[in-house]
Amino acid sequence: MLTLVWTIQVISSLLLIVLILMHSPKGDGIAGIGNAAQMFSSQKSAEKGLNKLTAIVAAVFIVCVFLLGFGIVK
């Protein structure tokens, strides 16, 4: 059981790194001066799905950290 949780933690950590790197940058840059960045700030469905998937993988990672950290899984 311990090996399974370690494996899930390693896979979720690598997947979390990839998912975070896939996010688009949220900075306005120079477009923030004239409020021009607000024109194109609607969130597309692909990015909404990416946000949900990132949150799920992060939750799995946190659960694995607590299970391993507190010694619940032996």
Steps between C-alpha positions, in 0.01 A plus 500: 500500500789732581652446158168578331463832682861593420441419135181708489683788667789495253268477199274776631798725573638462148155550350449808717825652373394444138150637558627815670743564218216464248304791653504829315669792674260728687709817485355797314832635386489837331134449403407560863570872463199578283285217636526332160572163657141479625371461142648154460479371857210259458594151606470240226356158572836332445657715769209434736553127452873543558428689824267223622749227410781687676287536814414129500863392455609746772239354738623145430857613566405667829310192619803283423728740688278484808469122483875455477591785735284393791583131455142396434605263223741224605 
